[in-house]
Structure formats: structure tokens, C-alpha cells
Amino acid sequence: MHIWVDADACPKAIKDLLYRVADRRQVPLTLVTNQPLRLPSSPFITLFRVPPGFDAADHAIVQHVRAGDLVVTADLPLAAHVVAKGAQALNPRGTLYTPENMPEYLTMRHVMDELRQSGVDTGGPLPFNARDRQAFANQLDRWVTHACRTGADPRD
């Protein structure tokens, strides 16, 4: 099991939480980014730098992720790719993407894109808050606890 992070857009509070979990539970954590990033010193935490470019981090994650891994991302197309590979995707706000709910999220994304293209102001996401952090922490804890206990895919 491995945790991959689409790190360029991941909130600092989520990265800090992931660092602590990786160290405490000895779970490999890789942050994929095209930006410099300061990481704590840990044998469980690594940085994977990709060249600048559209979706370069996403492509690297899809290439390396394996069934049973967890990917932290707010990017729905990336989440769809990793779910299709048998991994799980967790949004920094605590939404767990699954094969069952992924089509609904992709449909909603498509509808919102069409609305924006037609000139409708759909607003943006609400500011990241403590409730989002707690929802993420709860989902992460479930995944790590199950994966560490069984060594299996946490969805089982």
C-alpha cells in the first residue's frame, strides 16, 4: 500500500496531516509536484518532481499507482483513472471516490463545465475549513487502519 498526493493543489493542512500519518503508521507517502516542496525528514516520505506541463503530475501518478494504493487529489479525471486501476482516490475535503460514485461526480463536473462555458457564474469552491480537514482525517484513518491491519485493499 502506498499513498500518492497530487501535491500542487493539496492544502498545507492536509499535507501536514499526511506527513504525521506516514511517519506514525510507517506508510510510504509520495508527493508528486512540479514545484519545489519542503518535506520533513522521514524514510517514509518522498518527493517525485515532474517537469512543468499540463497534467504532468497526474500522468506520473497514473503510471505508478497500483491497486490498493490511495491517491489524494481534488482532480476528478485523475480520480477516475486511479479508481479504474483499482486504487482509491480521496479528495482533500474528505470525499472518497469509488467505482460506484465516480460516474456521478464526473457527470456533475461535465454539467458545471457546460454551465460555465455558457456564461453562468457557478462560483468556486468554498474555502477549505476545519470541517473539511476533519472529514479528510476520518476517511484517511479508516483507509490506513484497514490497510495496516489486513495488508489488503481497504475497500474489502
Secondary structure, DSSP 4 states (H G I P E B T S, - for coil): --EEEEGGGS-HHHHHHHHHHHHHHT--EEEEESS-------TTEEEEE--SSTTHHHHHHHHH--TT-EEE-S-HHHHHHHHHTT-EEE-TTSPEE-TTTHHHHHHHHHHHHHHHHTT-----PPPP-HHHHHHHHHHHHHHHHHHHHHSS-TT-
